[in-house]
Amino acid sequence: MVLGIGALAIIAPWFFRWYFICAGLMIGRTNMAQLKEDDVSDRLERLMGPKSASESA
């Protein structure tokens, strides 16, 4: 039971963040989704590193 409550405490913020983003999109509010998209794009750019000259040509 203690492990279940601990896992719930870790997973719940992640789940509800995505839930509110999806609920907002269903009623036409795109602000939270846009912020999350920008955050994910920034993270992907950092993971991929700077683009080399051969990729941009």
PDB file of N, CA, C and O in Angstrom, chain B, residues numbered from 101:
ATOM      1  N   MET B 101       0.820  -1.190   0.000  1.00  0.00           N
ATOM      2  CA  MET B 101       0.000   0.000   0.000  1.00  0.00           C
ATOM      3  C   MET B 101       0.871   1.265   0.000  1.00  0.00           C
ATOM      4  O   MET B 101       0.554   2.249  -0.668  1.00  0.00           O
ATOM      5  N   VAL B 102       1.953   1.220   0.747  1.00  0.00           N
ATOM      6  CA  VAL B 102       2.852   2.372   0.794  1.00  0.00           C
ATOM      7  C   VAL B 102       3.488   2.599  -0.577  1.00  0.00           C
ATOM      8  O   VAL B 102       3.632   3.741  -1.014  1.00  0.00           O
ATOM      9  N   LEU B 103       3.868   1.520  -1.251  1.00  0.00           N
ATOM     10  CA  LEU B 103       4.445   1.663  -2.590  1.00  0.00           C
ATOM     11  C   LEU B 103       3.416   2.201  -3.576  1.00  0.00           C
ATOM     12  O   LEU B 103       3.750   3.003  -4.448  1.00  0.00           O
ATOM     13  N   GLY B 104       2.183   1.770  -3.443  1.00  0.00           N
ATOM     14  CA  GLY B 104       1.128   2.263  -4.330  1.00  0.00           C
ATOM     15  C   GLY B 104       0.874   3.744  -4.150  1.00  0.00           C
ATOM     16  O   GLY B 104       0.707   4.471  -5.129  1.00  0.00           O
ATOM     17  N   ILE B 105       0.843   4.196  -2.908  1.00  0.00           N
ATOM     18  CA  ILE B 105       0.644   5.622  -2.636  1.00  0.00           C
ATOM     19  C   ILE B 105       1.844   6.425  -3.136  1.00  0.00           C
ATOM     20  O   ILE B 105       1.681   7.517  -3.682  1.00  0.00           O
ATOM     21  N   GLY B 106       3.037   5.890  -2.950  1.00  0.00           N
ATOM     22  CA  GLY B 106       4.237   6.569  -3.450  1.00  0.00           C
ATOM     23  C   GLY B 106       4.239   6.674  -4.967  1.00  0.00           C
ATOM     24  O   GLY B 106       4.591   7.715  -5.522  1.00  0.00           O
ATOM     25  N   ALA B 107       3.846   5.592  -5.639  1.00  0.00           N
ATOM     26  CA  ALA B 107       3.779   5.610  -7.103  1.00  0.00           C
ATOM     27  C   ALA B 107       2.708   6.591  -7.578  1.00  0.00           C
ATOM     28  O   ALA B 107       2.900   7.301  -8.565  1.00  0.00           O
ATOM     29  N   LEU B 108       1.593   6.623  -6.874  1.00  0.00           N
ATOM     30  CA  LEU B 108       0.520   7.551  -7.230  1.00  0.00           C
ATOM     31  C   LEU B 108       0.982   8.997  -7.073  1.00  0.00           C
ATOM     32  O   LEU B 108       0.641   9.849  -7.893  1.00  0.00           O
ATOM     33  N   ALA B 109       1.746   9.272  -6.039  1.00  0.00           N
ATOM     34  CA  ALA B 109       2.245  10.626  -5.815  1.00  0.00           C
ATOM     35  C   ALA B 109       3.210  11.055  -6.922  1.00  0.00           C
ATOM     36  O   ALA B 109       3.320  12.243  -7.227  1.00  0.00           O
ATOM     37  N   ILE B 110       3.897  10.101  -7.512  1.00  0.00           N
ATOM     38  CA  ILE B 110       4.836  10.415  -8.590  1.00  0.00           C
ATOM     39  C   ILE B 110       4.109  10.552  -9.927  1.00  0.00           C
ATOM     40  O   ILE B 110       4.424  11.444 -10.715  1.00  0.00           O
ATOM     41  N   ILE B 111       3.142   9.679 -10.184  1.00  0.00           N
ATOM     42  CA  ILE B 111       2.472   9.632 -11.474  1.00  0.00           C
ATOM     43  C   ILE B 111       1.349  10.665 -11.595  1.00  0.00           C
ATOM     44  O   ILE B 111       1.111  11.181 -12.687  1.00  0.00           O
ATOM     45  N   ALA B 112       0.661  10.973 -10.508  1.00  0.00           N
ATOM     46  CA  ALA B 112      -0.518  11.849 -10.560  1.00  0.00           C
ATOM     47  C   ALA B 112      -0.232  13.227 -11.182  1.00  0.00           C
ATOM     48  O   ALA B 112      -1.009  13.656 -12.034  1.00  0.00           O
ATOM     49  N   PRO B 113       0.836  13.941 -10.804  1.00  0.00           N
ATOM     50  CA  PRO B 113       1.067  15.263 -11.429  1.00  0.00           C
ATOM     51  C   PRO B 113       1.271  15.169 -12.940  1.00  0.00           C
ATOM     52  O   PRO B 113       0.779  16.014 -13.689  1.00  0.00           O
ATOM     53  N   TRP B 114       1.991  14.148 -13.382  1.00  0.00           N
ATOM     54  CA  TRP B 114       2.210  13.955 -14.813  1.00  0.00           C
ATOM     55  C   TRP B 114       0.879  13.686 -15.512  1.00  0.00           C
ATOM     56  O   TRP B 114       0.587  14.294 -16.542  1.00  0.00           O
ATOM     57  N   PHE B 115       0.072  12.784 -14.961  1.00  0.00           N
ATOM     58  CA  PHE B 115      -1.213  12.411 -15.551  1.00  0.00           C
ATOM     59  C   PHE B 115      -2.159  13.605 -15.622  1.00  0.00           C
ATOM     60  O   PHE B 115      -2.746  13.869 -16.671  1.00  0.00           O
ATOM     61  N   PHE B 116      -2.311  14.321 -14.524  1.00  0.00           N
ATOM     62  CA  PHE B 116      -3.267  15.417 -14.499  1.00  0.00           C
ATOM     63  C   PHE B 116      -2.822  16.591 -15.360  1.00  0.00           C
ATOM     64  O   PHE B 116      -3.659  17.318 -15.894  1.00  0.00           O
ATOM     65  N   ARG B 117      -1.520  16.781 -15.499  1.00  0.00           N
ATOM     66  CA  ARG B 117      -1.042  17.833 -16.404  1.00  0.00           C
ATOM     67  C   ARG B 117      -1.516  17.543 -17.821  1.00  0.00           C
ATOM     68  O   ARG B 117      -2.067  18.424 -18.480  1.00  0.00           O
ATOM     69  N   TRP B 118      -1.306  16.308 -18.302  1.00  0.00           N
ATOM     70  CA  TRP B 118      -1.750  15.932 -19.639  1.00  0.00           C
ATOM     71  C   TRP B 118      -3.272  15.927 -19.742  1.00  0.00           C
ATOM     72  O   TRP B 118      -3.828  16.275 -20.784  1.00  0.00           O
ATOM     73  N   TYR B 119      -3.949  15.530 -18.659  1.00  0.00           N
ATOM     74  CA  TYR B 119      -5.417  15.530 -18.659  1.00  0.00           C
ATOM     75  C   TYR B 119      -5.955  16.942 -18.874  1.00  0.00           C
ATOM     76  O   TYR B 119      -6.858  17.141 -19.687  1.00  0.00           O
ATOM     77  N   PHE B 120      -5.412  17.922 -18.157  1.00  0.00           N
ATOM     78  CA  PHE B 120      -5.881  19.287 -18.295  1.00  0.00           C
ATOM     79  C   PHE B 120      -5.537  19.880 -19.666  1.00  0.00           C
ATOM     80  O   PHE B 120      -6.296  20.688 -20.201  1.00  0.00           O
ATOM     81  N   ILE B 121      -4.404  19.482 -20.228  1.00  0.00           N
ATOM     82  CA  ILE B 121      -4.056  19.922 -21.579  1.00  0.00           C
ATOM     83  C   ILE B 121      -5.088  19.386 -22.570  1.00  0.00           C
ATOM     84  O   ILE B 121      -5.583  20.133 -23.414  1.00  0.00           O
ATOM     85  N   CYS B 122      -5.413  18.101 -22.474  1.00  0.00           N
ATOM     86  CA  CYS B 122      -6.393  17.491 -23.390  1.00  0.00           C
ATOM     87  C   CYS B 122      -7.786  18.082 -23.188  1.00  0.00           C
ATOM     88  O   CYS B 122      -8.488  18.365 -24.158  1.00  0.00           O
ATOM     89  N   ALA B 123      -8.182  18.265 -21.945  1.00  0.00           N
ATOM     90  CA  ALA B 123      -9.501  18.848 -21.668  1.00  0.00           C
ATOM     91  C   ALA B 123      -9.578  20.273 -22.212  1.00  0.00           C
ATOM     92  O   ALA B 123     -10.605  20.678 -22.756  1.00  0.00           O
ATOM     93  N   GLY B 124      -8.505  21.021 -22.066  1.00  0.00           N
ATOM     94  CA  GLY B 124      -8.474  22.378 -22.600  1.00  0.00           C
ATOM     95  C   GLY B 124      -8.585  22.402 -24.112  1.00  0.00           C
ATOM     96  O   GLY B 124      -9.260  23.265 -24.673  1.00  0.00           O
ATOM     97  N   LEU B 125      -7.928  21.460 -24.777  1.00  0.00           N
ATOM     98  CA  LEU B 125      -8.018  21.398 -26.230  1.00  0.00           C
ATOM     99  C   LEU B 125      -9.437  21.060 -26.681  1.00  0.00           C
ATOM    100  O   LEU B 125      -9.889  21.556 -27.714  1.00  0.00           O
ATOM    101  N   MET B 126     -10.146  20.222 -25.922  1.00  0.00           N
ATOM    102  CA  MET B 126     -11.509  19.858 -26.294  1.00  0.00           C
ATOM    103  C   MET B 126     -12.468  21.034 -26.200  1.00  0.00           C
ATOM    104  O   MET B 126     -13.464  21.074 -26.922  1.00  0.00           O
ATOM    105  N   ILE B 127     -12.184  21.993 -25.323  1.00  0.00           N
ATOM    106  CA  ILE B 127     -13.079  23.144 -25.209  1.00  0.00           C
ATOM    107  C   ILE B 127     -12.513  24.383 -25.912  1.00  0.00           C
ATOM    108  O   ILE B 127     -13.059  25.479 -25.784  1.00  0.00           O
ATOM    109  N   GLY B 128     -11.427  24.202 -26.647  1.00  0.00           N
ATOM    110  CA  GLY B 128     -10.908  25.287 -27.478  1.00  0.00           C
ATOM    111  C   GLY B 128      -9.829  26.143 -26.845  1.00  0.00           C
ATOM    112  O   GLY B 128      -9.468  27.179 -27.403  1.00  0.00           O
ATOM    113  N   ARG B 129      -9.307  25.746 -25.707  1.00  0.00           N
ATOM    114  CA  ARG B 129      -8.233  26.525 -25.080  1.00  0.00           C
ATOM    115  C   ARG B 129      -6.899  25.857 -25.422  1.00  0.00           C
ATOM    116  O   ARG B 129      -6.647  24.713 -25.043  1.00  0.00           O
ATOM    117  N   THR B 130      -6.064  26.581 -26.133  1.00  0.00           N
ATOM    118  CA  THR B 130      -4.817  25.993 -26.634  1.00  0.00           C
ATOM    119  C   THR B 130      -3.575  26.504 -25.909  1.00  0.00           C
ATOM    120  O   THR B 130      -2.464  26.100 -26.253  1.00  0.00           O
ATOM    121  N   ASN B 131      -3.728  27.366 -24.930  1.00  0.00           N
ATOM    122  CA  ASN B 131      -2.582  27.997 -24.286  1.00  0.00           C
ATOM    123  C   ASN B 131      -1.663  26.967 -23.605  1.00  0.00           C
ATOM    124  O   ASN B 131      -0.452  26.978 -23.825  1.00  0.00           O
ATOM    125  N   MET B 132      -2.236  26.082 -22.784  1.00  0.00           N
ATOM    126  CA  MET B 132      -1.412  25.088 -22.085  1.00  0.00           C
ATOM    127  C   MET B 132      -0.750  24.133 -23.075  1.00  0.00           C
ATOM    128  O   MET B 132       0.403  23.744 -22.886  1.00  0.00           O
ATOM    129  N   ALA B 133      -1.473  23.756 -24.128  1.00  0.00           N
ATOM    130  CA  ALA B 133      -0.912  22.853 -25.134  1.00  0.00           C
ATOM    131  C   ALA B 133       0.242  23.518 -25.871  1.00  0.00           C
ATOM    132  O   ALA B 133       1.251  22.874 -26.160  1.00  0.00           O
ATOM    133  N   GLN B 134       0.098  24.798 -26.175  1.00  0.00           N
ATOM    134  CA  GLN B 134       1.165  25.521 -26.864  1.00  0.00           C
ATOM    135  C   GLN B 134       2.416  25.612 -25.991  1.00  0.00           C
ATOM    136  O   GLN B 134       3.534  25.441 -26.477  1.00  0.00           O
ATOM    137  N   LEU B 135       2.218  25.882 -24.697  1.00  0.00           N
ATOM    138  CA  LEU B 135       3.360  25.940 -23.775  1.00  0.00           C
ATOM    139  C   LEU B 135       4.059  24.590 -23.689  1.00  0.00           C
ATOM    140  O   LEU B 135       5.289  24.526 -23.678  1.00  0.00           O
ATOM    141  N   LYS B 136       3.282  23.508 -23.629  1.00  0.00           N
ATOM    142  CA  LYS B 136       3.867  22.166 -23.552  1.00  0.00           C
ATOM    143  C   LYS B 136       4.589  21.825 -24.850  1.00  0.00           C
ATOM    144  O   LYS B 136       5.656  21.212 -24.823  1.00  0.00           O
ATOM    145  N   GLU B 137       4.016  22.217 -25.987  1.00  0.00           N
ATOM    146  CA  GLU B 137       4.671  21.972 -27.268  1.00  0.00           C
ATOM    147  C   GLU B 137       6.015  22.691 -27.337  1.00  0.00           C
ATOM    148  O   GLU B 137       7.007  22.118 -27.786  1.00  0.00           O
ATOM    149  N   ASP B 138       6.046  23.938 -26.895  1.00  0.00           N
ATOM    150  CA  ASP B 138       7.300  24.695 -26.885  1.00  0.00           C
ATOM    151  C   ASP B 138       8.329  24.043 -25.972  1.00  0.00           C
ATOM    152  O   ASP B 138       9.510  23.971 -26.310  1.00  0.00           O
ATOM    153  N   ASP B 139       7.876  23.566 -24.812  1.00  0.00           N
ATOM    154  CA  ASP B 139       8.771  22.901 -23.864  1.00  0.00           C
ATOM    155  C   ASP B 139       9.352  21.617 -24.461  1.00  0.00           C
ATOM    156  O   ASP B 139      10.550  21.356 -24.348  1.00  0.00           O
ATOM    157  N   VAL B 140       8.498  20.825 -25.093  1.00  0.00           N
ATOM    158  CA  VAL B 140       8.964  19.570 -25.699  1.00  0.00           C
ATOM    159  C   VAL B 140       9.916  19.860 -26.858  1.00  0.00           C
ATOM    160  O   VAL B 140      10.923  19.171 -27.017  1.00  0.00           O
ATOM    161  N   SER B 141       9.610  20.863 -27.657  1.00  0.00           N
ATOM    162  CA  SER B 141      10.487  21.227 -28.781  1.00  0.00           C
ATOM    163  C   SER B 141      11.864  21.671 -28.287  1.00  0.00           C
ATOM    164  O   SER B 141      12.887  21.300 -28.861  1.00  0.00           O
ATOM    165  N   ASP B 142      11.879  22.465 -27.220  1.00  0.00           N
ATOM    166  CA  ASP B 142      13.158  22.904 -26.656  1.00  0.00           C
ATOM    167  C   ASP B 142      13.971  21.721 -26.149  1.00  0.00           C
ATOM    168  O   ASP B 142      15.182  21.656 -26.361  1.00  0.00           O
ATOM    169  N   ARG B 143      13.310  20.796 -25.484  1.00  0.00           N
ATOM    170  CA  ARG B 143      14.021  19.610 -24.984  1.00  0.00           C
ATOM    171  C   ARG B 143      14.583  18.771 -26.116  1.00  0.00           C
ATOM    172  O   ARG B 143      15.710  18.284 -26.030  1.00  0.00           O
ATOM    173  N   LEU B 144      13.802  18.598 -27.181  1.00  0.00           N
ATOM    174  CA  LEU B 144      14.279  17.830 -28.328  1.00  0.00           C
ATOM    175  C   LEU B 144      15.472  18.499 -28.995  1.00  0.00           C
ATOM    176  O   LEU B 144      16.417  17.821 -29.399  1.00  0.00           O
ATOM    177  N   GLU B 145      15.439  19.810 -29.114  1.00  0.00           N
ATOM    178  CA  GLU B 145      16.566  20.524 -29.702  1.00  0.00           C
ATOM    179  C   GLU B 145      17.824  20.344 -28.867  1.00  0.00           C
ATOM    180  O   GLU B 145      18.916  20.181 -29.412  1.00  0.00           O
ATOM    181  N   ARG B 146      17.675  20.374 -27.530  1.00  0.00           N
ATOM    182  CA  ARG B 146      18.840  20.174 -26.670  1.00  0.00           C
ATOM    183  C   ARG B 146      19.374  18.756 -26.788  1.00  0.00           C
ATOM    184  O   ARG B 146      20.587  18.548 -26.752  1.00  0.00           O
ATOM    185  N   LEU B 147      18.485  17.775 -26.929  1.00  0.00           N
ATOM    186  CA  LEU B 147      18.925  16.393 -27.064  1.00  0.00           C
ATOM    187  C   LEU B 147      19.617  16.140 -28.396  1.00  0.00           C
ATOM    188  O   LEU B 147      20.595  15.396 -28.463  1.00  0.00           O
ATOM    189  N   MET B 148      19.107  16.759 -29.452  1.00  0.00           N
ATOM    190  CA  MET B 148      19.666  16.552 -30.785  1.00  0.00           C
ATOM    191  C   MET B 148      20.972  17.309 -30.971  1.00  0.00           C
ATOM    192  O   MET B 148      21.783  16.941 -31.822  1.00  0.00           O
ATOM    193  N   GLY B 149      21.185  18.345 -30.199  1.00  0.00           N
ATOM    194  CA  GLY B 149      22.406  19.129 -30.315  1.00  0.00           C
ATOM    195  C   GLY B 149      22.317  20.103 -31.474  1.00  0.00           C
ATOM    196  O   GLY B 149      21.318  20.134 -32.193  1.00  0.00           O
ATOM    197  N   PRO B 150      23.357  20.892 -31.654  1.00  0.00           N
ATOM    198  CA  PRO B 150      23.355  21.857 -32.755  1.00  0.00           C
ATOM    199  C   PRO B 150      23.398  21.126 -34.088  1.00  0.00           C
ATOM    200  O   PRO B 150      24.032  20.079 -34.215  1.00  0.00           O
ATOM    201  N   LYS B 151      22.714  21.692 -35.082  1.00  0.00           N
ATOM    202  CA  LYS B 151      22.699  21.080 -36.400  1.00  0.00           C
ATOM    203  C   LYS B 151      24.016  21.348 -37.104  1.00  0.00           C
ATOM    204  O   LYS B 151      24.571  22.444 -37.022  1.00  0.00           O
ATOM    205  N   SER B 152      24.497  20.350 -37.781  1.00  0.00           N
ATOM    206  CA  SER B 152      25.754  20.520 -38.514  1.00  0.00           C
ATOM    207  C   SER B 152      25.453  21.174 -39.869  1.00  0.00           C
ATOM    208  O   SER B 152      24.300  21.243 -40.295  1.00  0.00           O
ATOM    209  N   ALA B 153      26.480  21.640 -40.518  1.00  0.00           N
ATOM    210  CA  ALA B 153      26.327  22.329 -41.799  1.00  0.00           C
ATOM    211  C   ALA B 153      25.796  21.373 -42.878  1.00  0.00           C
ATOM    212  O   ALA B 153      25.088  21.808 -43.786  1.00  0.00           O
ATOM    213  N   SER B 154      26.125  20.089 -42.791  1.00  0.00           N
ATOM    214  CA  SER B 154      25.664  19.135 -43.795  1.00  0.00           C
ATOM    215  C   SER B 154      24.174  18.875 -43.688  1.00  0.00           C
ATOM    216  O   SER B 154      23.538  18.576 -44.698  1.00  0.00           O
ATOM    217  N   GLU B 155      23.592  18.979 -42.491  1.00  0.00           N
ATOM    218  CA  GLU B 155      22.160  18.735 -42.345  1.00  0.00           C
ATOM    219  C   GLU B 155      21.337  19.892 -42.863  1.00  0.00           C
ATOM    220  O   GLU B 155      20.236  19.678 -43.372  1.00  0.00           O
ATOM    221  N   SER B 156      21.835  21.112 -42.752  1.00  0.00           N
ATOM    222  CA  SER B 156      21.056  22.265 -43.180  1.00  0.00           C
ATOM    223  C   SER B 156      21.142  22.508 -44.681  1.00  0.00           C
ATOM    224  O   SER B 156      20.342  23.273 -45.219  1.00  0.00           O
ATOM    225  N   ALA B 157      22.089  21.879 -45.371  1.00  0.00           N
ATOM    226  CA  ALA B 157      22.247  22.096 -46.815  1.00  0.00           C
ATOM    227  C   ALA B 157      21.415  21.158 -47.623  1.00  0.00           C
ATOM    228  O   ALA B 157      21.439  21.214 -48.852  1.00  0.00           O
TER     229      ALA B 157
END
